[in-house]
């Protein structure tokens, strides 16, 4: 079975959406997660988003038709926007604490 990096990065980028909403769901979740793991959940979401971006760029070599090209472009554009939003939230959130 051949592993398709393009498709995997697309699925991982879609996985970032519910992961983001779970990580900001409640203050109790954030405090418990930060106490037990030692890392803010949004930092983990940012890391997953950046990994998805890198896999999306690597997946451009597997483009054979318009569907795979659309997946790659969506993955790259979405992860750049999501990373920008997460960096903004993390940066200004750390300034407020």
C-alpha positions as CSV (number, residue, x, y, z in Angstrom):
1,X,0.0,0.0,0.0
2,X,1.5,3.3,-1.1
3,X,1.3,6.2,1.4
4,X,0.1,9.4,-0.2
5,X,1.7,12.4,1.6
6,X,-0.7,14.7,-0.3
7,X,-3.8,13.0,1.1
8,X,-2.3,12.6,4.5
9,X,-1.5,16.3,4.9
10,X,-5.0,17.2,3.7
11,X,-6.6,15.0,6.4
12,X,-4.1,16.3,9.0
13,X,-5.0,19.9,8.1
14,X,-8.7,19.1,8.5
15,X,-8.0,17.5,11.8
16,X,-6.5,20.8,13.0
17,X,-10.0,22.4,13.0
18,X,-11.6,20.3,15.7
19,X,-8.3,20.1,17.6
20,X,-8.4,24.0,17.8
21,X,-11.9,24.1,19.1
22,X,-11.2,21.3,21.6
23,X,-8.1,23.2,22.8
24,X,-10.1,26.4,23.5
25,X,-13.2,24.7,24.7
26,X,-13.0,25.7,28.4
27,X,-10.7,27.3,30.9
28,X,-10.7,24.1,33.0
29,X,-9.4,22.0,30.1
30,X,-6.7,24.5,29.4
31,X,-5.5,24.7,33.0
32,X,-5.6,20.9,33.6
33,X,-3.8,20.3,30.3
34,X,-1.2,22.9,31.0
35,X,-0.6,21.6,34.6
36,X,-0.3,17.9,33.5
37,X,1.6,18.3,30.3
38,X,3.3,21.6,30.8
39,X,2.5,23.0,27.3
40,X,-0.5,25.1,26.3
41,X,-2.8,23.2,24.0
42,X,-2.6,25.9,21.3
43,X,1.1,25.3,21.0
44,X,0.4,21.7,20.2
45,X,-2.2,22.7,17.6
46,X,0.3,25.1,16.1
47,X,2.9,22.3,15.9
48,X,0.4,20.0,14.2
49,X,-0.5,22.7,11.8
50,X,3.1,23.4,10.9
51,X,3.7,19.7,10.3
52,X,0.7,19.6,8.1
53,X,2.1,22.6,6.1
54,X,5.4,20.9,5.6
55,X,3.8,17.6,4.5
56,X,1.6,19.7,2.1
57,X,4.6,21.2,0.5
58,X,6.3,17.8,0.3
59,X,3.1,16.4,-1.1
60,X,3.3,18.7,-4.2
61,X,5.6,16.2,-5.8
62,X,2.7,13.7,-5.9
63,X,0.4,16.0,-7.9
64,X,-0.9,14.1,-10.9
65,X,-4.4,15.6,-11.6
66,X,-6.5,18.6,-10.6
67,X,-7.9,16.9,-7.5
68,X,-4.5,16.3,-5.9
69,X,-3.5,19.9,-6.9
70,X,-6.6,21.3,-5.2
71,X,-5.9,19.3,-2.1
72,X,-2.3,20.6,-2.0
73,X,-3.3,24.2,-2.6
74,X,-6.1,24.0,0.1
75,X,-3.7,22.4,2.6
76,X,-1.0,24.9,2.1
77,X,-3.3,28.0,2.1
78,X,-5.4,26.7,5.1
79,X,-2.3,25.8,7.2
80,X,-0.7,29.2,6.5
81,X,-3.9,31.0,7.6
82,X,-4.3,28.8,10.6
83,X,-0.7,29.2,11.6
84,X,-1.0,32.9,11.4
85,X,-4.1,33.0,13.5
86,X,-2.6,30.7,16.1
87,X,0.7,32.7,16.3
88,X,-1.4,35.9,16.7
89,X,-3.5,34.3,19.5
90,X,-0.5,32.8,21.3
91,X,1.6,36.0,21.0
92,X,-1.0,38.4,22.2
93,X,-2.3,35.9,24.8
94,X,1.1,35.7,26.3
95,X,1.3,39.5,26.5
96,X,-2.0,39.6,28.5
97,X,-0.9,37.2,31.2
